Amino acid sequence: MHTAERIREGICKEPVVFEGNTIPVSASFGVAHASPINDLSAAIEYADEALYMAKRGGRNKVVFYELKTEN
């Protein structure tokens, strides 16, 4: 999360200048945990879902996918 947030902040600090116009740039990231019980393909799927949560939540943010556990 910390690394993704640092990258996001760095991207936002560097607007793009095109034909004399300054264009702000932003980024959204989805982050998920991979482990022996949550393999890489599942982690990628969860990170993708977290990315879409970030976009729906206003963009320009980092969202961590929280596994839902049943009690």
MDTraj code that builds the backbone (N, CA, C; nanometers):
import mdtraj as md
import numpy as np

residues = "MET HIS THR ALA GLU ARG ILE ARG GLU GLY ILE CYS LYS GLU PRO VAL VAL PHE GLU GLY ASN THR ILE PRO VAL SER ALA SER PHE GLY VAL ALA HIS ALA SER PRO ILE ASN ASP LEU SER ALA ALA ILE GLU TYR ALA ASP GLU ALA LEU TYR MET ALA LYS ARG GLY GLY ARG ASN LYS VAL VAL PHE TYR GLU LEU LYS THR GLU ASN".split()
xyz = np.array([
    [0.0833, -0.1189, 0.0000],
    [0.0000, 0.0000, 0.0000],
    [0.0876, 0.1250, 0.0000],
    [0.1899, 0.1233, 0.0838],
    [0.2761, 0.2413, 0.0937],
    [0.3441, 0.2712, -0.0402],
    [0.3949, 0.1676, -0.1048],
    [0.4633, 0.1867, -0.2331],
    [0.3671, 0.2363, -0.3396],
    [0.2479, 0.1772, -0.3466],
    [0.1482, 0.2206, -0.4458],
    [0.1079, 0.3656, -0.4208],
    [0.0918, 0.4020, -0.2948],
    [0.0548, 0.5406, -0.2624],
    [0.1668, 0.6362, -0.3005],
    [0.2907, 0.5971, -0.2760],
    [0.4046, 0.6822, -0.3126],
    [0.4117, 0.7015, -0.4646],
    [0.3879, 0.5949, -0.5409],
    [0.3873, 0.6052, -0.6870],
    [0.2736, 0.6947, -0.7331],
    [0.1548, 0.6768, -0.6740],
    [0.0391, 0.7583, -0.7113],
    [0.0681, 0.9066, -0.6872],
    [0.1241, 0.9377, -0.5716],
    [0.1572, 1.0768, -0.5404],
    [0.2586, 1.1332, -0.6396],
    [0.3583, 1.0518, -0.6761],
    [0.4596, 1.0967, -0.7721],
    [0.3996, 1.1265, -0.9086],
    [0.3074, 1.0430, -0.9516],
    [0.2400, 1.0648, -1.0800],
    [0.1620, 1.1957, -1.0773],
    [0.0939, 1.2209, -0.9674],
    [0.0119, 1.3430, -0.9571],
    [0.0947, 1.4713, -0.9555],
    [0.2196, 1.4594, -0.9115],
    [0.3065, 1.5776, -0.9027],
    [0.3601, 1.6217, -1.0374],
    [0.3481, 1.5382, -1.1399],
    [0.4068, 1.5668, -1.2707],
    [0.2997, 1.5816, -1.3786],
    [0.2415, 1.7013, -1.3926],
    [0.1437, 1.7193, -1.4997],
    [0.2108, 1.7086, -1.6365],
    [0.1325, 1.6771, -1.7354],
    [0.1820, 1.6667, -1.8728],
    [0.1571, 1.8002, -1.9424],
    [0.2575, 1.8504, -2.0121],
    [0.2411, 1.9726, -2.0901],
    [0.2346, 1.9322, -2.2364],
    [0.1247, 1.9688, -2.3010],
    [0.1033, 1.9330, -2.4409],
    [0.0483, 2.0539, -2.5146],
    [0.1186, 2.0943, -2.6161],
    [0.0802, 2.2103, -2.6980],
    [0.0452, 2.3318, -2.6122],
    [0.1289, 2.3556, -2.5113],
    [0.1118, 2.4720, -2.4255],
    [0.0078, 2.4555, -2.3162],
    [-0.0589, 2.3431, -2.3108],
    [-0.1602, 2.3179, -2.2078],
    [-0.1042, 2.2237, -2.1015],
    [-0.1307, 2.2550, -1.9757],
    [-0.0898, 2.1688, -1.8655],
    [-0.2065, 2.0780, -1.8306],
    [-0.1816, 1.9472, -1.8376],
    [-0.2859, 1.8476, -1.8147],
    [-0.2529, 1.7701, -1.6878],
    [-0.3389, 1.7779, -1.5859],
    [-0.3129, 1.7015, -1.4640],
    [-0.3261, 1.5508, -1.4910],
    [-0.2445, 1.4741, -1.4235],
    [-0.2462, 1.3287, -1.4388],
    [-0.2728, 1.2671, -1.3025],
    [-0.3536, 1.1619, -1.3001],
    [-0.3788, 1.0903, -1.1757],
    [-0.3726, 0.9405, -1.2029],
    [-0.3737, 0.8625, -1.0962],
    [-0.3681, 0.7171, -1.1100],
    [-0.4447, 0.6513, -0.9972],
    [-0.5023, 0.5379, -1.0267],
    [-0.5677, 0.4556, -0.9258],
    [-0.4990, 0.3197, -0.9246],
    [-0.4894, 0.2594, -0.8051],
    [-0.4258, 0.1298, -0.7889],
    [-0.5136, 0.0388, -0.7053],
    [-0.5151, -0.0879, -0.7426],
    [-0.5787, -0.1909, -0.6619],
    [-0.4699, -0.2811, -0.6074],
    [-0.4759, -0.3104, -0.4797],
    [-0.3735, -0.3900, -0.4130],
    [-0.4404, -0.5081, -0.3430],
    [-0.3774, -0.6252, -0.3530],
    [-0.4281, -0.7439, -0.2846],
    [-0.3111, -0.8269, -0.2346],
    [-0.3374, -0.9115, -0.1386],
    [-0.2356, -0.9957, -0.0754],
    [-0.2323, -1.1330, -0.1417],
    [-0.1133, -1.1808, -0.1748],
    [-0.0961, -1.3169, -0.2255],
    [-0.0309, -1.4004, -0.1149],
    [-0.0799, -1.5209, -0.0964],
    [-0.0268, -1.6112, 0.0054],
    [-0.0543, -1.7549, -0.0374],
    [-0.0067, -1.8519, 0.0393],
    [-0.0346, -1.9912, 0.0011],
    [-0.1840, -2.0228, -0.0117],
    [-0.2687, -1.9578, 0.0676],
    [-0.4127, -1.9835, 0.0554],
    [-0.4805, -1.8887, -0.0431],
    [-0.4092, -1.7850, -0.0844],
    [-0.4597, -1.6873, -0.1798],
    [-0.3541, -1.6776, -0.2901],
    [-0.3596, -1.7698, -0.3873],
    [-0.2539, -1.7793, -0.4877],
    [-0.2475, -1.6555, -0.5767],
    [-0.1466, -1.6512, -0.6620],
    [-0.1220, -1.5330, -0.7444],
    [-0.2396, -1.4987, -0.8343],
    [-0.3014, -1.5967, -0.8992],
    [-0.4135, -1.5655, -0.9889],
    [-0.5302, -1.5065, -0.9114],
    [-0.5554, -1.5558, -0.7905],
    [-0.6619, -1.4981, -0.7073],
    [-0.6242, -1.3561, -0.6643],
    [-0.4977, -1.3355, -0.6279],
    [-0.4528, -1.2026, -0.5860],
    [-0.4679, -1.1024, -0.6990],
    [-0.4370, -1.1428, -0.8220],
    [-0.4532, -1.0542, -0.9370],
    [-0.6015, -1.0203, -0.9562],
    [-0.6867, -1.1184, -0.9434],
    [-0.8318, -1.0945, -0.9555],
    [-0.8800, -0.9978, -0.8477],
    [-0.8333, -1.0167, -0.7235],
    [-0.8735, -0.9279, -0.6140],
    [-0.8181, -0.7866, -0.6344],
    [-0.6943, -0.7759, -0.6814],
    [-0.6361, -0.6440, -0.7069],
    [-0.7132, -0.5716, -0.8164],
    [-0.7558, -0.6458, -0.9179],
    [-0.8362, -0.5871, -1.0252],
    [-0.9689, -0.5362, -0.9701],
    [-1.0303, -0.6150, -0.8829],
    [-1.1560, -0.5700, -0.8209],
    [-1.1330, -0.4449, -0.7363],
    [-1.0222, -0.4417, -0.6623],
    [-0.9893, -0.3235, -0.5820],
    [-0.9652, -0.2015, -0.6698],
    [-0.9040, -0.2210, -0.7870],
    [-0.8830, -0.1105, -0.8801],
    [-1.0164, -0.0505, -0.9224],
    [-1.1121, -0.1351, -0.9559],
    [-1.2435, -0.0834, -0.9961],
    [-1.3160, -0.0175, -0.8788],
    [-1.2914, -0.0652, -0.7575],
    [-1.3476, 0.0014, -0.6395],
    [-1.2890, 0.1421, -0.6278],
    [-1.1598, 0.1560, -0.6540],
    [-1.0942, 0.2872, -0.6487],
    [-1.1532, 0.3806, -0.7538],
    [-1.1751, 0.3289, -0.8735],
    [-1.2325, 0.4115, -0.9807],
    [-1.3743, 0.4539, -0.9473],
    [-1.4542, 0.3607, -0.8960],
    [-1.5923, 0.3952, -0.8589],
    [-1.5962, 0.4917, -0.7413],
    [-1.4931, 0.4871, -0.6577],
    [-1.4882, 0.5712, -0.5386],
    [-1.4327, 0.7095, -0.5628],
    [-1.4157, 0.7489, -0.6869],
    [-1.3706, 0.8837, -0.7159],
    [-1.2375, 0.8924, -0.7862],
    [-1.1719, 0.7799, -0.8081],
    [-1.0431, 0.7746, -0.8780],
    [-0.9320, 0.8408, -0.7984],
    [-0.8104, 0.8295, -0.8513],
    [-0.6915, 0.8877, -0.7903],
    [-0.6740, 0.8431, -0.6450],
    [-0.6785, 0.7099, -0.6247],
    [-0.6603, 0.6555, -0.4905],
    [-0.6080, 0.5139, -0.4986],
    [-0.5640, 0.4643, -0.3844],
    [-0.5176, 0.3267, -0.3707],
    [-0.6170, 0.2539, -0.2820],
    [-0.6646, 0.1382, -0.3282],
    [-0.7596, 0.0592, -0.2506],
    [-0.7023, -0.0804, -0.2299],
    [-0.7091, -0.1283, -0.1066],
    [-0.6650, -0.2631, -0.0726],
    [-0.7865, -0.3539, -0.0674],
    [-0.7774, -0.4687, -0.1329],
    [-0.8882, -0.5640, -0.1326],
    [-0.8864, -0.6413, -0.0019],
    [-0.9946, -0.6302, 0.0740],
    [-1.0082, -0.7022, 0.2006],
    [-1.0836, -0.8310, 0.1744],
    [-1.0214, -0.9445, 0.2067],
    [-1.0908, -1.0723, 0.1934],
    [-1.2067, -1.0778, 0.2918],
    [-1.3198, -1.1211, 0.2423],
    [-1.4359, -1.1362, 0.3290],
    [-1.4342, -1.2777, 0.3857],
    [-1.4395, -1.2869, 0.5164],
    [-1.4423, -1.4182, 0.5791],
    [-1.5789, -1.4419, 0.6398],
    [-1.6239, -1.5641, 0.6289],
    [-1.7526, -1.5998, 0.6863],
    [-1.7305, -1.6512, 0.8276],
    [-1.8181, -1.6114, 0.9166],
    [-1.8072, -1.6547, 1.0569],
    [-1.8995, -1.7700, 1.0832],
])
top = md.Topology()
chain = top.add_chain()
for i, resn in enumerate(residues, 1):
    res = top.add_residue(resn, chain, resSeq=i)
    for name in ("N", "CA", "C"):
        top.add_atom(name, md.element.get_by_symbol(name[0]), res)
traj = md.Trajectory(xyz[None], top)
